Amino acid sequence: MKQKIVLKVAMHCQKCHRKALKIVAVTDGVTFVSIEGDFKEIVVVIGDNIDPVKLTAKLRKKVGATEIISVVTM
């Protein structure tokens, strides 16, 4: 089951961007990751069988405040 997960992550610097991308990229099932938005705070993740709650918890622990914007099954 392919999913598109959109997360809003509080990222203040380039180091935070790299850390967030690395955390998401090594998550099982992820096939595509991008950072979008005017202030580069939106992380878009596409993949198979990803648990958005666990992914959000990882990002909160390692990067900062994170909230789930949407989860769409494709």
HTML snippet that shows the backbone in 3Dmol.js (N, CA, C, O; Angstrom):
<script src="https://3Dmol.org/build/3Dmol-min.js"></script>
<div id="view" style="width:600px;height:400px;position:relative"></div>
<script>
const pdb = `
ATOM      1  N   MET A   1       0.834  -1.163   0.000  1.00  0.00           N
ATOM      2  CA  MET A   1       0.000   0.000   0.000  1.00  0.00           C
ATOM      3  C   MET A   1       0.893   1.244   0.000  1.00  0.00           C
ATOM      4  O   MET A   1       1.589   1.514   0.978  1.00  0.00           O
ATOM      5  N   LYS A   2       0.867   1.982  -1.080  1.00  0.00           N
ATOM      6  CA  LYS A   2       1.696   3.165  -1.229  1.00  0.00           C
ATOM      7  C   LYS A   2       1.040   4.349  -0.527  1.00  0.00           C
ATOM      8  O   LYS A   2      -0.173   4.543  -0.615  1.00  0.00           O
ATOM      9  N   GLN A   3       1.861   5.144   0.176  1.00  0.00           N
ATOM     10  CA  GLN A   3       1.364   6.275   0.939  1.00  0.00           C
ATOM     11  C   GLN A   3       2.138   7.537   0.614  1.00  0.00           C
ATOM     12  O   GLN A   3       3.312   7.489   0.248  1.00  0.00           O
ATOM     13  N   LYS A   4       1.458   8.670   0.756  1.00  0.00           N
ATOM     14  CA  LYS A   4       2.108   9.978   0.690  1.00  0.00           C
ATOM     15  C   LYS A   4       1.844  10.654   2.026  1.00  0.00           C
ATOM     16  O   LYS A   4       0.696  10.917   2.385  1.00  0.00           O
ATOM     17  N   ILE A   5       2.921  10.936   2.763  1.00  0.00           N
ATOM     18  CA  ILE A   5       2.828  11.536   4.081  1.00  0.00           C
ATOM     19  C   ILE A   5       3.442  12.930   4.010  1.00  0.00           C
ATOM     20  O   ILE A   5       4.560  13.102   3.524  1.00  0.00           O
ATOM     21  N   VAL A   6       2.706  13.914   4.496  1.00  0.00           N
ATOM     22  CA  VAL A   6       3.192  15.288   4.525  1.00  0.00           C
ATOM     23  C   VAL A   6       3.334  15.698   5.984  1.00  0.00           C
ATOM     24  O   VAL A   6       2.378  15.637   6.756  1.00  0.00           O
ATOM     25  N   LEU A   7       4.554  16.121   6.353  1.00  0.00           N
ATOM     26  CA  LEU A   7       4.865  16.500   7.731  1.00  0.00           C
ATOM     27  C   LEU A   7       5.386  17.932   7.774  1.00  0.00           C
ATOM     28  O   LEU A   7       6.057  18.387   6.848  1.00  0.00           O
ATOM     29  N   LYS A   8       5.074  18.634   8.854  1.00  0.00           N
ATOM     30  CA  LYS A   8       5.635  19.956   9.081  1.00  0.00           C
ATOM     31  C   LYS A   8       6.651  19.817  10.208  1.00  0.00           C
ATOM     32  O   LYS A   8       6.305  19.435  11.326  1.00  0.00           O
ATOM     33  N   VAL A   9       7.907  20.129   9.904  1.00  0.00           N
ATOM     34  CA  VAL A   9       8.997  19.946  10.854  1.00  0.00           C
ATOM     35  C   VAL A   9       9.653  21.298  11.123  1.00  0.00           C
ATOM     36  O   VAL A   9       9.951  22.038  10.185  1.00  0.00           O
ATOM     37  N   ALA A  10       9.879  21.624  12.385  1.00  0.00           N
ATOM     38  CA  ALA A  10      10.550  22.873  12.755  1.00  0.00           C
ATOM     39  C   ALA A  10      12.046  22.717  12.496  1.00  0.00           C
ATOM     40  O   ALA A  10      12.766  22.107  13.286  1.00  0.00           O
ATOM     41  N   MET A  11      12.497  23.278  11.379  1.00  0.00           N
ATOM     42  CA  MET A  11      13.918  23.197  11.010  1.00  0.00           C
ATOM     43  C   MET A  11      14.458  24.619  10.906  1.00  0.00           C
ATOM     44  O   MET A  11      13.930  25.436  10.151  1.00  0.00           O
ATOM     45  N   HIS A  12      15.507  24.909  11.663  1.00  0.00           N
ATOM     46  CA  HIS A  12      16.015  26.266  11.752  1.00  0.00           C
ATOM     47  C   HIS A  12      17.256  26.516  10.910  1.00  0.00           C
ATOM     48  O   HIS A  12      17.570  27.666  10.603  1.00  0.00           O
ATOM     49  N   CYS A  13      17.964  25.464  10.534  1.00  0.00           N
ATOM     50  CA  CYS A  13      19.229  25.649   9.824  1.00  0.00           C
ATOM     51  C   CYS A  13      19.430  24.526   8.808  1.00  0.00           C
ATOM     52  O   CYS A  13      18.629  23.594   8.729  1.00  0.00           O
ATOM     53  N   GLN A  14      20.491  24.627   8.048  1.00  0.00           N
ATOM     54  CA  GLN A  14      20.805  23.622   7.034  1.00  0.00           C
ATOM     55  C   GLN A  14      21.115  22.272   7.672  1.00  0.00           C
ATOM     56  O   GLN A  14      20.807  21.226   7.100  1.00  0.00           O
ATOM     57  N   LYS A  15      21.721  22.295   8.849  1.00  0.00           N
ATOM     58  CA  LYS A  15      22.033  21.048   9.558  1.00  0.00           C
ATOM     59  C   LYS A  15      20.745  20.296   9.918  1.00  0.00           C
ATOM     60  O   LYS A  15      20.694  19.069   9.829  1.00  0.00           O
ATOM     61  N   CYS A  16      19.719  21.028  10.320  1.00  0.00           N
ATOM     62  CA  CYS A  16      18.428  20.417  10.644  1.00  0.00           C
ATOM     63  C   CYS A  16      17.806  19.784   9.399  1.00  0.00           C
ATOM     64  O   CYS A  16      17.219  18.705   9.481  1.00  0.00           O
ATOM     65  N   HIS A  17      17.930  20.450   8.247  1.00  0.00           N
ATOM     66  CA  HIS A  17      17.406  19.904   6.996  1.00  0.00           C
ATOM     67  C   HIS A  17      18.080  18.572   6.671  1.00  0.00           C
ATOM     68  O   HIS A  17      17.410  17.592   6.346  1.00  0.00           O
ATOM     69  N   ARG A  18      19.408  18.546   6.763  1.00  0.00           N
ATOM     70  CA  ARG A  18      20.160  17.319   6.461  1.00  0.00           C
ATOM     71  C   ARG A  18      19.783  16.199   7.427  1.00  0.00           C
ATOM     72  O   ARG A  18      19.598  15.054   7.014  1.00  0.00           O
ATOM     73  N   LYS A  19      19.670  16.529   8.710  1.00  0.00           N
ATOM     74  CA  LYS A  19      19.340  15.526   9.721  1.00  0.00           C
ATOM     75  C   LYS A  19      17.949  14.936   9.464  1.00  0.00           C
ATOM     76  O   LYS A  19      17.762  13.722   9.540  1.00  0.00           O
ATOM     77  N   ALA A  20      16.981  15.798   9.161  1.00  0.00           N
ATOM     78  CA  ALA A  20      15.617  15.331   8.888  1.00  0.00           C
ATOM     79  C   ALA A  20      15.585  14.440   7.653  1.00  0.00           C
ATOM     80  O   ALA A  20      14.946  13.388   7.669  1.00  0.00           O
ATOM     81  N   LEU A  21      16.263  14.846   6.584  1.00  0.00           N
ATOM     82  CA  LEU A  21      16.294  14.027   5.369  1.00  0.00           C
ATOM     83  C   LEU A  21      16.939  12.676   5.629  1.00  0.00           C
ATOM     84  O   LEU A  21      16.462  11.656   5.130  1.00  0.00           O
ATOM     85  N   LYS A  22      18.009  12.657   6.397  1.00  0.00           N
ATOM     86  CA  LYS A  22      18.700  11.401   6.695  1.00  0.00           C
ATOM     87  C   LYS A  22      17.808  10.460   7.503  1.00  0.00           C
ATOM     88  O   LYS A  22      17.751   9.263   7.219  1.00  0.00           O
ATOM     89  N   ILE A  23      17.111  10.995   8.509  1.00  0.00           N
ATOM     90  CA  ILE A  23      16.229  10.172   9.341  1.00  0.00           C
ATOM     91  C   ILE A  23      15.122   9.560   8.498  1.00  0.00           C
ATOM     92  O   ILE A  23      14.822   8.372   8.623  1.00  0.00           O
ATOM     93  N   VAL A  24      14.512  10.374   7.637  1.00  0.00           N
ATOM     94  CA  VAL A  24      13.409   9.878   6.804  1.00  0.00           C
ATOM     95  C   VAL A  24      13.922   8.895   5.761  1.00  0.00           C
ATOM     96  O   VAL A  24      13.268   7.885   5.501  1.00  0.00           O
ATOM     97  N   ALA A  25      15.075   9.167   5.159  1.00  0.00           N
ATOM     98  CA  ALA A  25      15.592   8.324   4.083  1.00  0.00           C
ATOM     99  C   ALA A  25      15.933   6.913   4.543  1.00  0.00           C
ATOM    100  O   ALA A  25      15.792   5.968   3.768  1.00  0.00           O
ATOM    101  N   VAL A  26      16.380   6.749   5.786  1.00  0.00           N
ATOM    102  CA  VAL A  26      16.757   5.415   6.262  1.00  0.00           C
ATOM    103  C   VAL A  26      15.577   4.632   6.828  1.00  0.00           C
ATOM    104  O   VAL A  26      15.737   3.481   7.234  1.00  0.00           O
ATOM    105  N   THR A  27      14.398   5.240   6.858  1.00  0.00           N
ATOM    106  CA  THR A  27      13.200   4.560   7.337  1.00  0.00           C
ATOM    107  C   THR A  27      12.774   3.498   6.324  1.00  0.00           C
ATOM    108  O   THR A  27      12.799   3.745   5.118  1.00  0.00           O
ATOM    109  N   ASP A  28      12.383   2.323   6.807  1.00  0.00           N
ATOM    110  CA  ASP A  28      11.974   1.221   5.932  1.00  0.00           C
ATOM    111  C   ASP A  28      10.766   1.599   5.091  1.00  0.00           C
ATOM    112  O   ASP A  28       9.788   2.145   5.603  1.00  0.00           O
ATOM    113  N   GLY A  29      10.838   1.306   3.791  1.00  0.00           N
ATOM    114  CA  GLY A  29       9.717   1.509   2.894  1.00  0.00           C
ATOM    115  C   GLY A  29       9.713   2.837   2.159  1.00  0.00           C
ATOM    116  O   GLY A  29       8.915   3.016   1.239  1.00  0.00           O
ATOM    117  N   VAL A  30      10.575   3.770   2.529  1.00  0.00           N
ATOM    118  CA  VAL A  30      10.585   5.094   1.901  1.00  0.00           C
ATOM    119  C   VAL A  30      11.231   5.008   0.525  1.00  0.00           C
ATOM    120  O   VAL A  30      12.322   4.458   0.374  1.00  0.00           O
ATOM    121  N   THR A  31      10.538   5.565  -0.494  1.00  0.00           N
ATOM    122  CA  THR A  31      11.078   5.584  -1.851  1.00  0.00           C
ATOM    123  C   THR A  31      11.367   6.991  -2.343  1.00  0.00           C
ATOM    124  O   THR A  31      12.156   7.160  -3.273  1.00  0.00           O
ATOM    125  N   PHE A  32      10.745   8.020  -1.739  1.00  0.00           N
ATOM    126  CA  PHE A  32      10.933   9.402  -2.179  1.00  0.00           C
ATOM    127  C   PHE A  32      10.804  10.346  -0.986  1.00  0.00           C
ATOM    128  O   PHE A  32       9.904  10.191  -0.160  1.00  0.00           O
ATOM    129  N   VAL A  33      11.711  11.328  -0.900  1.00  0.00           N
ATOM    130  CA  VAL A  33      11.685  12.336   0.157  1.00  0.00           C
ATOM    131  C   VAL A  33      11.976  13.688  -0.471  1.00  0.00           C
ATOM    132  O   VAL A  33      12.868  13.805  -1.311  1.00  0.00           O
ATOM    133  N   SER A  34      11.226  14.716  -0.068  1.00  0.00           N
ATOM    134  CA  SER A  34      11.553  16.072  -0.509  1.00  0.00           C
ATOM    135  C   SER A  34      11.178  17.063   0.571  1.00  0.00           C
ATOM    136  O   SER A  34      10.321  16.799   1.415  1.00  0.00           O
ATOM    137  N   ILE A  35      11.846  18.225   0.528  1.00  0.00           N
ATOM    138  CA  ILE A  35      11.532  19.328   1.428  1.00  0.00           C
ATOM    139  C   ILE A  35      10.924  20.428   0.583  1.00  0.00           C
ATOM    140  O   ILE A  35      11.495  20.838  -0.428  1.00  0.00           O
ATOM    141  N   GLU A  36       9.756  20.905   1.006  1.00  0.00           N
ATOM    142  CA  GLU A  36       9.022  21.907   0.239  1.00  0.00           C
ATOM    143  C   GLU A  36       8.564  23.029   1.143  1.00  0.00           C
ATOM    144  O   GLU A  36       8.842  23.029   2.342  1.00  0.00           O
ATOM    145  N   GLY A  37       7.856  23.990   0.559  1.00  0.00           N
ATOM    146  CA  GLY A  37       7.293  25.102   1.317  1.00  0.00           C
ATOM    147  C   GLY A  37       8.131  26.349   1.183  1.00  0.00           C
ATOM    148  O   GLY A  37       9.293  26.296   0.781  1.00  0.00           O
ATOM    149  N   ASP A  38       7.528  27.475   1.525  1.00  0.00           N
ATOM    150  CA  ASP A  38       8.226  28.751   1.441  1.00  0.00           C
ATOM    151  C   ASP A  38       9.430  28.816   2.363  1.00  0.00           C
ATOM    152  O   ASP A  38      10.472  29.358   1.995  1.00  0.00           O
ATOM    153  N   PHE A  39       9.291  28.267   3.555  1.00  0.00           N
ATOM    154  CA  PHE A  39      10.371  28.295   4.525  1.00  0.00           C
ATOM    155  C   PHE A  39      11.066  26.944   4.661  1.00  0.00           C
ATOM    156  O   PHE A  39      11.806  26.716   5.617  1.00  0.00           O
ATOM    157  N   LYS A  40      10.825  26.043   3.696  1.00  0.00           N
ATOM    158  CA  LYS A  40      11.440  24.706   3.671  1.00  0.00           C
ATOM    159  C   LYS A  40      11.164  23.931   4.960  1.00  0.00           C
ATOM    160  O   LYS A  40      12.065  23.303   5.516  1.00  0.00           O
ATOM    161  N   GLU A  41       9.905  23.978   5.435  1.00  0.00           N
ATOM    162  CA  GLU A  41       9.545  23.276   6.657  1.00  0.00           C
ATOM    163  C   GLU A  41       8.634  22.080   6.404  1.00  0.00           C
ATOM    164  O   GLU A  41       8.293  21.363   7.344  1.00  0.00           O
ATOM    165  N   ILE A  42       8.235  21.850   5.164  1.00  0.00           N
ATOM    166  CA  ILE A  42       7.340  20.752   4.812  1.00  0.00           C
ATOM    167  C   ILE A  42       8.163  19.591   4.252  1.00  0.00           C
ATOM    168  O   ILE A  42       8.911  19.764   3.290  1.00  0.00           O
ATOM    169  N   VAL A  43       8.021  18.401   4.859  1.00  0.00           N
ATOM    170  CA  VAL A  43       8.702  17.201   4.385  1.00  0.00           C
ATOM    171  C   VAL A  43       7.652  16.281   3.772  1.00  0.00           C
ATOM    172  O   VAL A  43       6.676  15.914   4.427  1.00  0.00           O
ATOM    173  N   VAL A  44       7.861  15.910   2.503  1.00  0.00           N
ATOM    174  CA  VAL A  44       6.957  15.005   1.790  1.00  0.00           C
ATOM    175  C   VAL A  44       7.649  13.659   1.666  1.00  0.00           C
ATOM    176  O   VAL A  44       8.771  13.574   1.167  1.00  0.00           O
ATOM    177  N   VAL A  45       6.971  12.595   2.123  1.00  0.00           N
ATOM    178  CA  VAL A  45       7.527  11.244   2.113  1.00  0.00           C
ATOM    179  C   VAL A  45       6.569  10.346   1.340  1.00  0.00           C
ATOM    180  O   VAL A  45       5.365  10.337   1.600  1.00  0.00           O
ATOM    181  N   ILE A  46       7.116   9.588   0.384  1.00  0.00           N
ATOM    182  CA  ILE A  46       6.317   8.620  -0.367  1.00  0.00           C
ATOM    183  C   ILE A  46       6.976   7.256  -0.196  1.00  0.00           C
ATOM    184  O   ILE A  46       8.195   7.129  -0.304  1.00  0.00           O
ATOM    185  N   GLY A  47       6.152   6.228   0.074  1.00  0.00           N
ATOM    186  CA  GLY A  47       6.690   4.889   0.241  1.00  0.00           C
ATOM    187  C   GLY A  47       5.610   3.880   0.566  1.00  0.00           C
ATOM    188  O   GLY A  47       4.418   4.187   0.549  1.00  0.00           O
ATOM    189  N   ASP A  48       6.055   2.669   0.864  1.00  0.00           N
ATOM    190  CA  ASP A  48       5.153   1.560   1.156  1.00  0.00           C
ATOM    191  C   ASP A  48       5.187   1.225   2.642  1.00  0.00           C
ATOM    192  O   ASP A  48       6.257   1.114   3.240  1.00  0.00           O
ATOM    193  N   ASN A  49       3.997   1.063   3.235  1.00  0.00           N
ATOM    194  CA  ASN A  49       3.836   0.611   4.620  1.00  0.00           C
ATOM    195  C   ASN A  49       4.682   1.398   5.621  1.00  0.00           C
ATOM    196  O   ASN A  49       5.391   0.808   6.435  1.00  0.00           O
ATOM    197  N   ILE A  50       4.607   2.723   5.560  1.00  0.00           N
ATOM    198  CA  ILE A  50       5.320   3.581   6.500  1.00  0.00           C
ATOM    199  C   ILE A  50       4.361   3.932   7.628  1.00  0.00           C
ATOM    200  O   ILE A  50       3.207   4.280   7.379  1.00  0.00           O
ATOM    201  N   ASP A  51       4.832   3.843   8.866  1.00  0.00           N
ATOM    202  CA  ASP A  51       4.015   4.230  10.012  1.00  0.00           C
ATOM    203  C   ASP A  51       4.258   5.719  10.283  1.00  0.00           C
ATOM    204  O   ASP A  51       5.328   6.080  10.772  1.00  0.00           O
ATOM    205  N   PRO A  52       3.290   6.589   9.979  1.00  0.00           N
ATOM    206  CA  PRO A  52       3.500   8.025  10.148  1.00  0.00           C
ATOM    207  C   PRO A  52       3.705   8.444  11.605  1.00  0.00           C
ATOM    208  O   PRO A  52       4.396   9.428  11.869  1.00  0.00           O
ATOM    209  N   VAL A  53       3.120   7.720  12.544  1.00  0.00           N
ATOM    210  CA  VAL A  53       3.268   8.065  13.956  1.00  0.00           C
ATOM    211  C   VAL A  53       4.699   7.798  14.428  1.00  0.00           C
ATOM    212  O   VAL A  53       5.285   8.623  15.128  1.00  0.00           O
ATOM    213  N   LYS A  54       5.258   6.655  14.049  1.00  0.00           N
ATOM    214  CA  LYS A  54       6.639   6.338  14.429  1.00  0.00           C
ATOM    215  C   LYS A  54       7.621   7.294  13.764  1.00  0.00           C
ATOM    216  O   LYS A  54       8.594   7.717  14.388  1.00  0.00           O
ATOM    217  N   LEU A  55       7.374   7.636  12.498  1.00  0.00           N
ATOM    218  CA  LEU A  55       8.241   8.568  11.776  1.00  0.00           C
ATOM    219  C   LEU A  55       8.201   9.947  12.439  1.00  0.00           C
ATOM    220  O   LEU A  55       9.235  10.597  12.588  1.00  0.00           O
ATOM    221  N   THR A  56       7.026  10.383  12.828  1.00  0.00           N
ATOM    222  CA  THR A  56       6.879  11.669  13.507  1.00  0.00           C
ATOM    223  C   THR A  56       7.603  11.660  14.856  1.00  0.00           C
ATOM    224  O   THR A  56       8.250  12.640  15.222  1.00  0.00           O
ATOM    225  N   ALA A  57       7.493  10.567  15.580  1.00  0.00           N
ATOM    226  CA  ALA A  57       8.173  10.455  16.878  1.00  0.00           C
ATOM    227  C   ALA A  57       9.688  10.528  16.716  1.00  0.00           C
ATOM    228  O   ALA A  57      10.365  11.181  17.510  1.00  0.00           O
ATOM    229  N   LYS A  58      10.225   9.864  15.692  1.00  0.00           N
ATOM    230  CA  LYS A  58      11.667   9.918  15.423  1.00  0.00           C
ATOM    231  C   LYS A  58      12.121  11.343  15.136  1.00  0.00           C
ATOM    232  O   LYS A  58      13.126  11.808  15.674  1.00  0.00           O
ATOM    233  N   LEU A  59      11.364  12.032  14.278  1.00  0.00           N
ATOM    234  CA  LEU A  59      11.728  13.403  13.921  1.00  0.00           C
ATOM    235  C   LEU A  59      11.615  14.341  15.116  1.00  0.00           C
ATOM    236  O   LEU A  59      12.445  15.236  15.272  1.00  0.00           O
ATOM    237  N   ARG A  60      10.613  14.155  15.956  1.00  0.00           N
ATOM    238  CA  ARG A  60      10.475  14.988  17.152  1.00  0.00           C
ATOM    239  C   ARG A  60      11.657  14.801  18.089  1.00  0.00           C
ATOM    240  O   ARG A  60      12.152  15.761  18.680  1.00  0.00           O
ATOM    241  N   LYS A  61      12.107  13.555  18.219  1.00  0.00           N
ATOM    242  CA  LYS A  61      13.209  13.250  19.129  1.00  0.00           C
ATOM    243  C   LYS A  61      14.534  13.807  18.613  1.00  0.00           C
ATOM    244  O   LYS A  61      15.326  14.339  19.391  1.00  0.00           O
ATOM    245  N   LYS A  62      14.782  13.692  17.310  1.00  0.00           N
ATOM    246  CA  LYS A  62      16.083  14.052  16.749  1.00  0.00           C
ATOM    247  C   LYS A  62      16.172  15.480  16.212  1.00  0.00           C
ATOM    248  O   LYS A  62      17.243  16.085  16.267  1.00  0.00           O
ATOM    249  N   VAL A  63      15.059  16.037  15.689  1.00  0.00           N
ATOM    250  CA  VAL A  63      15.122  17.336  15.015  1.00  0.00           C
ATOM    251  C   VAL A  63      14.387  18.422  15.800  1.00  0.00           C
ATOM    252  O   VAL A  63      14.974  19.449  16.142  1.00  0.00           O
ATOM    253  N   GLY A  64      13.117  18.197  16.083  1.00  0.00           N
ATOM    254  CA  GLY A  64      12.334  19.214  16.777  1.00  0.00           C
ATOM    255  C   GLY A  64      10.855  18.984  16.582  1.00  0.00           C
ATOM    256  O   GLY A  64      10.432  17.896  16.191  1.00  0.00           O
ATOM    257  N   ALA A  65      10.073  20.004  16.853  1.00  0.00           N
ATOM    258  CA  ALA A  65       8.617  19.909  16.767  1.00  0.00           C
ATOM    259  C   ALA A  65       8.182  19.448  15.380  1.00  0.00           C
ATOM    260  O   ALA A  65       8.598  20.011  14.368  1.00  0.00           O
ATOM    261  N   THR A  66       7.338  18.418  15.345  1.00  0.00           N
ATOM    262  CA  THR A  66       6.865  17.839  14.092  1.00  0.00           C
ATOM    263  C   THR A  66       5.381  17.553  14.207  1.00  0.00           C
ATOM    264  O   THR A  66       4.908  17.078  15.239  1.00  0.00           O
ATOM    265  N   GLU A  67       4.648  17.847  13.140  1.00  0.00           N
ATOM    266  CA  GLU A  67       3.229  17.513  13.123  1.00  0.00           C
ATOM    267  C   GLU A  67       2.855  16.914  11.779  1.00  0.00           C
ATOM    268  O   GLU A  67       3.428  17.264  10.747  1.00  0.00           O
ATOM    269  N   ILE A  68       1.884  16.003  11.803  1.00  0.00           N
ATOM    270  CA  ILE A  68       1.405  15.359  10.594  1.00  0.00           C
ATOM    271  C   ILE A  68       0.380  16.277   9.935  1.00  0.00           C
ATOM    272  O   ILE A  68      -0.612  16.654  10.559  1.00  0.00           O
ATOM    273  N   ILE A  69       0.618  16.635   8.679  1.00  0.00           N
ATOM    274  CA  ILE A  69      -0.322  17.455   7.919  1.00  0.00           C
ATOM    275  C   ILE A  69      -1.341  16.576   7.222  1.00  0.00           C
ATOM    276  O   ILE A  69      -2.544  16.819   7.320  1.00  0.00           O
ATOM    277  N   SER A  70      -0.865  15.540   6.507  1.00  0.00           N
ATOM    278  CA  SER A  70      -1.785  14.635   5.834  1.00  0.00           C
ATOM    279  C   SER A  70      -1.133  13.288   5.558  1.00  0.00           C
ATOM    280  O   SER A  70       0.086  13.176   5.429  1.00  0.00           O
ATOM    281  N   VAL A  71      -1.990  12.265   5.472  1.00  0.00           N
ATOM    282  CA  VAL A  71      -1.568  10.921   5.068  1.00  0.00           C
ATOM    283  C   VAL A  71      -2.573  10.459   4.013  1.00  0.00           C
ATOM    284  O   VAL A  71      -3.769  10.350   4.282  1.00  0.00           O
ATOM    285  N   VAL A  72      -2.066  10.191   2.806  1.00  0.00           N
ATOM    286  CA  VAL A  72      -2.914   9.814   1.699  1.00  0.00           C
ATOM    287  C   VAL A  72      -2.466   8.456   1.171  1.00  0.00           C
ATOM    288  O   VAL A  72      -1.288   8.256   0.878  1.00  0.00           O
ATOM    289  N   THR A  73      -3.414   7.519   1.049  1.00  0.00           N
ATOM    290  CA  THR A  73      -3.110   6.216   0.450  1.00  0.00           C
ATOM    291  C   THR A  73      -3.297   6.335  -1.052  1.00  0.00           C
ATOM    292  O   THR A  73      -4.340   6.788  -1.525  1.00  0.00           O
ATOM    293  N   MET A  74      -2.287   5.928  -1.791  1.00  0.00           N
ATOM    294  CA  MET A  74      -2.324   6.072  -3.242  1.00  0.00           C
ATOM    295  C   MET A  74      -2.604   4.736  -3.901  1.00  0.00           C
ATOM    296  O   MET A  74      -2.673   4.655  -5.127  1.00  0.00           O
TER     297      MET A  74
END
`;
const viewer = $3Dmol.createViewer("view");
viewer.addModel(pdb, "pdb");
viewer.setStyle({}, {cartoon: {color: "spectrum"}});
viewer.zoomTo();
viewer.render();
</script>
